[in-house]
Amino acid sequence: MSVADKYEMVCGLEVHVELQTKTKIFCGCTTEFGGDQNTHVCPVCLGMPGALPVLNREVVNYAIKAGLALESEIAEFSKFDRKNYFYPDLSKNYQTSQFDLPICIGGRLEIEVDGEKKWIGITRAHMEEDAGKLVHSGETISTSNESSVDYNRAGVPLLEIVSEPDLSSIPEVLAYLEKLVQILEYIEVSDCRLEQGSIRFDVNVSLRPLGTETLGTRTETKNLNSYSSVRRCMEFEIARQARKLKAGEKVVQETRTWDEGQGITLSLRSKEEAHDYRYFPEPDLPPLVIDREWMERIRKTLPELPTVRRARLQALGLPAYDAAVITQAREMADFFDEALTYYGDAKTLANWVMGDVTRLLNTNQCSVLNSPISAKQLAELLELINKGTLSGKIAKSVLEEMYSTSKDASAIVKEKGLAQISDEGALHGIIDTVISANPQSVEDYKAGKDKAIGFLVGQIMKATRGQANPGLVNQLLKEKLA
C-alpha cells in the first residue's frame, strides 16, 4: 500500500471564467486577447485617482445565465466589495469583487465516473474583475530575476465558480471541470480557451485518514490552465501531503504555485483568511437589484443543455456513446440536429457525422461552424444512398468532393456519372461476362464454397467502377447460378 492509499483526498475547486463581453467589467476598454502590453487600459482599469467604475450590464446577464445553468439561486440583491491586498498585478491595491452577497447562491452539477453518477455542490458564483499579468524574465516566478506587469487583462470580467469540497478523486475533479467547461461553452458566456487563460483553475486539496470525517488542512494551488496540469498537480500534492502526515509533520495551510517544468508545487504565500483581505462594500458602485422579469428574460435565452440533449438523442435510438460524442460540443450537436430535420435515421446520420465528416474536419483543422458541407447537404447525400442512387462506397468519395467544392451531392453525381446502376437489363450483360470469364469460381460456388460468390461480386463491381447496386448484383448473380 502506498502512503497516499492510507488517506482520503478531499478537493474543492475555484474556477475563474473570463466572460466574453466586448468591453471590461467597469470601463469601455476592449477585452480582446493579446495586443502590446498596457495598450488596452484606461484610468478606470488602472485605478487612477478620481476615475469611477460603471458596471457592464452584459456581465450581469452572463452571470445570471451561468447561474441558471448550474441550478443556482439568483440573488435579487447583491453588491460589490473591495478585496484589499498588495500585489503588483493590482494597480489599485484592491480587487473589486463580491464577498458576502454574491449574485449566484448554491447550485449543483452532475458528473459521471466509471458509470457512477454523483452530484457536486456549487457553493456560490460571483462577479469580479481580473487582475493584470506578471511577465517574468524566467520560465516561472520562482526562477525569475525580475518581472514586469501587463495591465491589459486588468478589469476583464470574471465569474468565479466555487464548488463544495465534494470531490474525492482526481477522475472526479477532471469530470467536474470538463462538464463545467462544456456547460459554459454551450451557453456561450465564455470562449473557454484554456490556452489563452480564459478559464483558470484553483485546486484546494486536503487529506484525511480513511474512515474519518474531519477535514484536513488544505493547500490551494492557483492558476492552472489545463486538465493535464490539474491532474499532475494533484498527483504531486496528494503524495507530498501524505508523506508529511506519515512522518508526523503538519500540512501548512498556504497558497502554492505549480511549476510545469519541474512537475512540482512550490510555496507561494501563507493562505489568507477572509478577514485578512479587509473586505468592505465598494463605495463607488450601487447595490445590484435583479427583478424576476430580468431573470426570466435571461432564462429564455438558455439553450438545451448537454445532459438534456444527450437524453433526447438517446430517446431517438442513439447509443449512449454516440449521443455523448455528438453532444460534446454545441456546434456539432447543432449541426447534427439540423441534419436530422432533413434525414430522420439518427443512427446512420450519427455514423457519418462521427466518422467521415469528423475525419474531414480534423484533417483540414476546420471547425464544424466553417464546414464546406452543410447539414442539409449531408442529409441529401444520405438520401441518395437510401434511394439507391449511390452505394455507400461511392458516397464516401462524393463526400470528399463535396468538402473540396461545396457542391451538392446530386450535382457531383451528375457531373461525374456516379449514379448507381440499378437497371437489371444493364447488369445482366455484365454479370454474364463475369461468369464466362471465371468458370472456376462458378464451379467452386456450385460445389458449396460460398466465398466464391464474393469474388464474382467483386469482379462485377470492378467492371462497373463500383457503381452497380451491390444488393441487386447479389440477387441476380445467385439467380443465374442457381
HELIX and SHEET records of a PDB file:
HELIX    1   1 VAL A    3  LYS A    6  5                                   4    
HELIX    2   2 ARG A   57  ALA A   69  1                                  13    
HELIX    3   3 ILE A  141  THR A  143  5                                   3    
HELIX    4   4 TYR A  151  ARG A  153  5                                   3    
HELIX    5   5 ILE A  170  TYR A  186  1                                  17    
HELIX    6   6 LEU A  194  GLN A  196  5                                   3    
HELIX    7   7 TYR A  227  LYS A  246  1                                  20    
HELIX    8   8 ALA A  274  TYR A  277  5                                   4    
HELIX    9   9 ARG A  292  ARG A  299  1                                   8    
HELIX   10  10 PRO A  306  ALA A  315  1                                  10    
HELIX   11  11 ALA A  320  ILE A  326  1                                   7    
HELIX   12  12 ARG A  330  LEU A  340  1                                  11    
HELIX   13  13 ALA A  346  TRP A  352  1                                   7    
HELIX   14  14 VAL A  353  VAL A  357  3                                   5    
HELIX   15  15 THR A  358  THR A  363  1                                   6    
HELIX   16  16 VAL A  368  ASN A  370  5                                   3    
HELIX   17  17 ALA A  375  ASN A  386  1                                  12    
HELIX   18  18 GLY A  392  THR A  405  1                                  14    
HELIX   19  19 ALA A  409  LYS A  416  1                                   8    
HELIX   20  20 GLU A  424  ALA A  437  1                                  14    
HELIX   21  21 PRO A  439  LYS A  446  1                                   8    
HELIX   22  22 LYS A  451  ALA A  463  1                                  13    
HELIX   23  23 PRO A  470  LEU A  481  1                                  12    
SHEET    1   A 9 GLU A  73  ILE A  74  0                                        
SHEET    2   A 9 CYS A 104  ILE A 105 -1                                        
SHEET    3   A 9 GLU A 116  GLU A 129 -1                                        
SHEET    4   A 9 PRO A 157  SER A 163 -1                                        
SHEET    5   A 9 TYR A   7  GLU A  18 -1                                        
SHEET    6   A 9 ILE A 199  PRO A 209 -1                                        
SHEET    7   A 9 THR A 219  LEU A 224 -1                                        
SHEET    8   A 9 GLU A 254  ASP A 259  1                                        
SHEET    9   A 9 ILE A 264  SER A 270 -1                                        
SHEET    1   B 4 GLU A  73  ILE A  74  0                                        
SHEET    2   B 4 CYS A 104  ILE A 105 -1                                        
SHEET    3   B 4 GLU A 116  GLU A 129 -1                                        
SHEET    4   B 4 ARG A 108  VAL A 113 -1                                        
SHEET    1   C 2 PHE A  77  SER A  78  0                                        
SHEET    2   C 2 LEU A 288  VAL A 289 -1                                        
SHEET    1   D 3 TYR A  94  SER A  97  0                                        
SHEET    2   D 3 ASP A  81  ASN A  84 -1                                        
SHEET    3   D 3 PHE A 280  PRO A 281 -1                                        
SHEET    1   E 2 LYS A 133  HIS A 136  0                                        
SHEET    2   E 2 SER A 147  ASP A 150 -1                                        
END                                                                             
